[in-house]
Amino acid sequence: MTVVSLIPLALLGGLLGLDVVSFPQAMISRPLVASTLAGALAGDTSAGLLLGAALELIALETLPFGASRYPEWGSASVVGGAIFASHSSRISGALTLGMLTALATTWVGGWTMVKLRRMNARWAAKRRDALEAGARGAVISLQLTGMTADLVRGTLLTALAYVILTPIATACIGSWTIDPQLSRSVVVAIAASVAGGAAWKLFHSTAGARWFFIGGLGVGLFLLFT
Amino acid sequence: MSAAPAPNTSNASPPPRVARLPFGTRVAMFVRLLAIQGAWNYETMLGNGLGFCLEPALRLLPEGRHSPAFKSALARESRYFNAHPYLAAVAVGALARAELDREPPERIERFRTALCGPLGSVGDRLVWAGWLPFCSLFSLGLFGLGAGTLTVVGVFLLLYNAGHFGLLIWGLHTGWQHGLRVAAGLANPVLRRGPQQIGRVAALATGAAIPLALGRIIGPGRHLIGGVLVAVALGSLLIVRLKDRIEGWRLSLVVLAIFVLISVIR
């Protein structure tokens, strides 16, 4: 890993971290997209998509309701996707470690978002007099400061997480002992369990949703086994 | 870029009313709506973002951007406000209309306060708990069916953002059309019945997408798939039971860490 190879990855993490809340919330930060983009940058787009799909199942649980604290998937998916894609020839351990590093980064990412929101409040307090006076410059600069800080947050988070977690992941993948099929099954069972729980939380209060779910499950299982 | 004033039929002094928002102003407001949460914080929440989005419209006040009227309107609109970021477009449109129509400040402030609740709860149910999971699961279903990278990612982004940008454009237009009477616009069937309908379709997509995505991630040689399906059913039940104690992603982190340790140590 060189600084030159780290910079585009960190910038991608910064841009996708920015998308989570600040700008433009077009969901390019969802794992399905973010991990695929990171995989493309690391040289294996399909591997990025595979991990992105597994992470997306877990991310279904995340509802970004205003003031609630939630994991930050944009930067985290870039870290996990890049680690997995750069070890995709040893898929058994790499898939597990890609997911684990993404989850660890998403945890820290959620914490950094809370810190950023508090910093935004402090910056707003410093400009209170100007804002109360209706100063156009104060309103615009506060908005731009918040977005810039979010971009820097995502970039630094991605760079640090990737630098710290890559050697650990590489060492673990190198000494992986569990059968590849079993490894993939464990990863997917965990991800799909979270998705199942999330689906219940989302739709259990919707009238008739359980019948739609059962119908869909029948179709899905039929297609899976045919 | 200039506003198109409505005909002034009286001889009284009030400045001409802005009958419609110029296209450039609408575009500026739309682009700023994408950044409405740029300075989100626990004190004023979306407040500064709301002022930021309204600023291009407030420039149309006849007195100009350096006037006391502009400054008091911008100060009023940058105070505490909370709503769903997409449906905040309704508030931006309605408040732009109210400010340019010179509604009394007390009325505008009451209106802002009244809008927060409905725009928050409807948006959360429609978008975060409905449209986003549906788009995500639909794309996961395509992934499970063997679609290529570009198809999966492209369909997800196009589908989701058709709803996202559509809601922003509709919200801005509806808010501007109705002004302080925007409650009529919020009676739109998509907002009233949408969450329920999208919830059903998303439940259907969930049922189909989970086994399909699971099959593709496991890959060839699916002799473990029966066991995985049983494990998923039990795991989902466990997560539902633990819902208030630990989130699924944290539990996954712990279980995966243990799994990695087992594989590396043994």
Interface residues (C-beta under 8 A of the other chain):
Chain A: V21 S22 F23 P24 Q25 A26 M27 I28 R30 L32 V33 T36 T45 S46 G48 L49 L50 A53 A54 E56 L57 I58 A59 L60 E61 T62 L63 P64 F65 G66 A67 P71 G93 T96 L97 M99 L100 L103 A104 T106 W107 R117 R118 N120 A121 W123 A124 A125 L131 E132 A133 G134 A135 R136 V139 I140 L142 Q143 L144 T145 G146 M147 D150 C172 S175 W176 T177 I178 Q181 L182 S183 R184 S185 V186 V187 V188 A189 I190 A191 A192 S193 V194 A195 G196 G197 A198 A199 W200 K201 L202 F203 T206 A207 G208 A209 R210 F212 F213 I214 G215 G216 L217 G218 V219 G220 L221 L223 L224
Chain B: L34 A35 Q37 G38 A39 W40 N41 Y42 E43 T44 M45 N48 G49 G51 F52 E55 R65 F70 K71 S72 A73 L74 A75 R76 S78 N82 H84 P85 Y86 G120 D124 W128 A129 L132 P133 C135 S136 L137 S139 L140 G141 F143 G144 L145 T149 V152 V153 F156 L157 Y160 N161 H164 P195 Q196 G199 R200 V201 A202 A203 L204 A205 T206 G207 A208 A209 I210 P211 L212 A213 L214 G215 R216 I217 I218 G219 G221 H223 L224 I225 G227 V228 A231 V232 A233 L234 G235 S236 L238 I239 V240 K243 E247 G248 W249 R250 L251 S252 L253 V255 L256 A257 F259 V260 I262 S263 V264 R266
